[in-house]
Amino acid sequence: MIEKPLPLRPELVPCNECQAGVMRLKFITYFTWLDEELITVPNFPAWICDVCGRREYDEKSISWLAMLLNPNAGKPMDRKRAHVRTAHRSAPRPSADS
């Protein structure tokens, strides 16, 4: 079953997990690991079911966070083109007839 992304408006959205609760927008502390380091992000938007506690995160917020945590963030991109090798052609070999 494909789930639609939750809207960022505080509408009554039923929980896909328990079917009894309502997903409500709250701002929580998000935890994630970056290699062996625990990263915490305060005030992160999450939709949380008021019955079962299921959490769903906004795709844009997760993408933004992934970009910020990328080890290459802020570094200029290497714009050098890869050197394309051409096949080395050897000189024609003399034939046995010559």
CNS distance restraints for C-alpha pairs under 8 A (distance, minus, plus):
assign (resid   5 and name CA) (resid  58 and name CA) 7.26 0.50 0.50
assign (resid   5 and name CA) (resid  59 and name CA) 7.52 0.50 0.50
assign (resid   6 and name CA) (resid  13 and name CA) 7.84 0.50 0.50
assign (resid   6 and name CA) (resid  47 and name CA) 7.78 0.50 0.50
assign (resid   6 and name CA) (resid  58 and name CA) 7.13 0.50 0.50
assign (resid   7 and name CA) (resid  11 and name CA) 7.83 0.50 0.50
assign (resid   8 and name CA) (resid  25 and name CA) 7.60 0.50 0.50
assign (resid   8 and name CA) (resid  58 and name CA) 7.98 0.50 0.50
assign (resid  10 and name CA) (resid  24 and name CA) 6.76 0.50 0.50
assign (resid  10 and name CA) (resid  25 and name CA) 6.41 0.50 0.50
assign (resid  11 and name CA) (resid  24 and name CA) 7.88 0.50 0.50
assign (resid  12 and name CA) (resid  22 and name CA) 6.19 0.50 0.50
assign (resid  12 and name CA) (resid  23 and name CA) 6.87 0.50 0.50
assign (resid  12 and name CA) (resid  24 and name CA) 7.48 0.50 0.50
assign (resid  13 and name CA) (resid  22 and name CA) 5.54 0.50 0.50
assign (resid  13 and name CA) (resid  23 and name CA) 5.37 0.50 0.50
assign (resid  13 and name CA) (resid  24 and name CA) 7.60 0.50 0.50
assign (resid  14 and name CA) (resid  19 and name CA) 6.21 0.50 0.50
assign (resid  14 and name CA) (resid  20 and name CA) 7.12 0.50 0.50
assign (resid  14 and name CA) (resid  21 and name CA) 6.00 0.50 0.50
assign (resid  14 and name CA) (resid  22 and name CA) 4.56 0.50 0.50
assign (resid  14 and name CA) (resid  23 and name CA) 5.96 0.50 0.50
assign (resid  15 and name CA) (resid  19 and name CA) 5.09 0.50 0.50
assign (resid  15 and name CA) (resid  20 and name CA) 6.69 0.50 0.50
assign (resid  15 and name CA) (resid  21 and name CA) 5.40 0.50 0.50
assign (resid  15 and name CA) (resid  22 and name CA) 5.39 0.50 0.50
assign (resid  15 and name CA) (resid  23 and name CA) 5.68 0.50 0.50
assign (resid  15 and name CA) (resid  49 and name CA) 6.07 0.50 0.50
assign (resid  15 and name CA) (resid  54 and name CA) 7.77 0.50 0.50
assign (resid  17 and name CA) (resid  52 and name CA) 7.80 0.50 0.50
assign (resid  17 and name CA) (resid  54 and name CA) 7.06 0.50 0.50
assign (resid  18 and name CA) (resid  51 and name CA) 7.76 0.50 0.50
assign (resid  18 and name CA) (resid  52 and name CA) 6.50 0.50 0.50
assign (resid  20 and name CA) (resid  51 and name CA) 6.96 0.50 0.50
assign (resid  21 and name CA) (resid  49 and name CA) 5.61 0.50 0.50
assign (resid  21 and name CA) (resid  50 and name CA) 5.51 0.50 0.50
assign (resid  21 and name CA) (resid  51 and name CA) 4.80 0.50 0.50
assign (resid  21 and name CA) (resid  52 and name CA) 6.94 0.50 0.50
assign (resid  22 and name CA) (resid  48 and name CA) 7.92 0.50 0.50
assign (resid  22 and name CA) (resid  49 and name CA) 5.30 0.50 0.50
assign (resid  22 and name CA) (resid  50 and name CA) 5.76 0.50 0.50
assign (resid  22 and name CA) (resid  51 and name CA) 7.32 0.50 0.50
assign (resid  23 and name CA) (resid  47 and name CA) 5.46 0.50 0.50
assign (resid  23 and name CA) (resid  48 and name CA) 5.07 0.50 0.50
assign (resid  23 and name CA) (resid  49 and name CA) 4.28 0.50 0.50
assign (resid  23 and name CA) (resid  50 and name CA) 6.43 0.50 0.50
assign (resid  24 and name CA) (resid  47 and name CA) 5.14 0.50 0.50
assign (resid  24 and name CA) (resid  48 and name CA) 5.33 0.50 0.50
assign (resid  24 and name CA) (resid  49 and name CA) 6.27 0.50 0.50
assign (resid  24 and name CA) (resid  50 and name CA) 7.03 0.50 0.50
assign (resid  25 and name CA) (resid  45 and name CA) 6.79 0.50 0.50
assign (resid  25 and name CA) (resid  46 and name CA) 5.74 0.50 0.50
assign (resid  25 and name CA) (resid  47 and name CA) 4.48 0.50 0.50
assign (resid  25 and name CA) (resid  48 and name CA) 6.45 0.50 0.50
assign (resid  26 and name CA) (resid  45 and name CA) 5.91 0.50 0.50
assign (resid  26 and name CA) (resid  46 and name CA) 5.51 0.50 0.50
assign (resid  26 and name CA) (resid  47 and name CA) 6.16 0.50 0.50
assign (resid  26 and name CA) (resid  48 and name CA) 6.88 0.50 0.50
assign (resid  27 and name CA) (resid  42 and name CA) 7.79 0.50 0.50
assign (resid  27 and name CA) (resid  43 and name CA) 4.68 0.50 0.50
assign (resid  27 and name CA) (resid  44 and name CA) 5.04 0.50 0.50
assign (resid  27 and name CA) (resid  45 and name CA) 4.59 0.50 0.50
assign (resid  27 and name CA) (resid  46 and name CA) 6.06 0.50 0.50
assign (resid  28 and name CA) (resid  42 and name CA) 6.23 0.50 0.50
assign (resid  28 and name CA) (resid  43 and name CA) 5.09 0.50 0.50
assign (resid  28 and name CA) (resid  44 and name CA) 5.22 0.50 0.50
assign (resid  28 and name CA) (resid  45 and name CA) 6.49 0.50 0.50
assign (resid  28 and name CA) (resid  46 and name CA) 6.81 0.50 0.50
assign (resid  29 and name CA) (resid  40 and name CA) 6.44 0.50 0.50
assign (resid  29 and name CA) (resid  41 and name CA) 5.40 0.50 0.50
assign (resid  29 and name CA) (resid  42 and name CA) 4.24 0.50 0.50
assign (resid  29 and name CA) (resid  43 and name CA) 5.73 0.50 0.50
assign (resid  29 and name CA) (resid  44 and name CA) 5.91 0.50 0.50
assign (resid  30 and name CA) (resid  40 and name CA) 5.61 0.50 0.50
assign (resid  30 and name CA) (resid  41 and name CA) 4.97 0.50 0.50
assign (resid  30 and name CA) (resid  42 and name CA) 6.36 0.50 0.50
assign (resid  30 and name CA) (resid  43 and name CA) 7.83 0.50 0.50
assign (resid  30 and name CA) (resid  44 and name CA) 6.01 0.50 0.50
assign (resid  31 and name CA) (resid  38 and name CA) 7.00 0.50 0.50
assign (resid  31 and name CA) (resid  39 and name CA) 5.75 0.50 0.50
assign (resid  31 and name CA) (resid  40 and name CA) 4.64 0.50 0.50
assign (resid  31 and name CA) (resid  41 and name CA) 6.46 0.50 0.50
assign (resid  32 and name CA) (resid  38 and name CA) 5.96 0.50 0.50
assign (resid  32 and name CA) (resid  39 and name CA) 5.31 0.50 0.50
assign (resid  32 and name CA) (resid  40 and name CA) 6.61 0.50 0.50
assign (resid  33 and name CA) (resid  37 and name CA) 5.63 0.50 0.50
assign (resid  33 and name CA) (resid  38 and name CA) 4.63 0.50 0.50
assign (resid  33 and name CA) (resid  39 and name CA) 5.80 0.50 0.50
assign (resid  34 and name CA) (resid  38 and name CA) 6.35 0.50 0.50
assign (resid  34 and name CA) (resid  39 and name CA) 6.74 0.50 0.50
assign (resid  34 and name CA) (resid  69 and name CA) 7.74 0.50 0.50
assign (resid  44 and name CA) (resid  61 and name CA) 7.97 0.50 0.50
assign (resid  45 and name CA) (resid  57 and name CA) 6.72 0.50 0.50
assign (resid  45 and name CA) (resid  58 and name CA) 7.01 0.50 0.50
assign (resid  45 and name CA) (resid  61 and name CA) 7.56 0.50 0.50
assign (resid  46 and name CA) (resid  55 and name CA) 6.35 0.50 0.50
assign (resid  46 and name CA) (resid  56 and name CA) 5.74 0.50 0.50
assign (resid  46 and name CA) (resid  57 and name CA) 4.79 0.50 0.50
assign (resid  46 and name CA) (resid  58 and name CA) 6.71 0.50 0.50
assign (resid  47 and name CA) (resid  55 and name CA) 5.61 0.50 0.50
assign (resid  47 and name CA) (resid  56 and name CA) 5.12 0.50 0.50
assign (resid  47 and name CA) (resid  57 and name CA) 6.30 0.50 0.50
assign (resid  47 and name CA) (resid  58 and name CA) 7.99 0.50 0.50
assign (resid  48 and name CA) (resid  53 and name CA) 5.66 0.50 0.50
assign (resid  48 and name CA) (resid  54 and name CA) 5.56 0.50 0.50
assign (resid  48 and name CA) (resid  55 and name CA) 4.62 0.50 0.50
assign (resid  48 and name CA) (resid  56 and name CA) 6.59 0.50 0.50
assign (resid  49 and name CA) (resid  53 and name CA) 4.67 0.50 0.50
assign (resid  49 and name CA) (resid  54 and name CA) 5.23 0.50 0.50
assign (resid  49 and name CA) (resid  55 and name CA) 6.73 0.50 0.50
assign (resid  57 and name CA) (resid  61 and name CA) 7.35 0.50 0.50
assign (resid  57 and name CA) (resid  62 and name CA) 6.95 0.50 0.50
assign (resid  58 and name CA) (resid  62 and name CA) 6.33 0.50 0.50
assign (resid  59 and name CA) (resid  63 and name CA) 6.10 0.50 0.50
assign (resid  60 and name CA) (resid  64 and name CA) 6.04 0.50 0.50
assign (resid  61 and name CA) (resid  65 and name CA) 6.14 0.50 0.50
assign (resid  62 and name CA) (resid  66 and name CA) 6.10 0.50 0.50
assign (resid  63 and name CA) (resid  67 and name CA) 6.19 0.50 0.50
assign (resid  64 and name CA) (resid  68 and name CA) 6.33 0.50 0.50
assign (resid  65 and name CA) (resid  69 and name CA) 6.14 0.50 0.50
assign (resid  66 and name CA) (resid  70 and name CA) 6.02 0.50 0.50
assign (resid  67 and name CA) (resid  73 and name CA) 6.64 0.50 0.50
assign (resid  68 and name CA) (resid  73 and name CA) 6.19 0.50 0.50
assign (resid  69 and name CA) (resid  73 and name CA) 7.20 0.50 0.50
assign (resid  94 and name CA) (resid  98 and name CA) 6.83 0.50 0.50
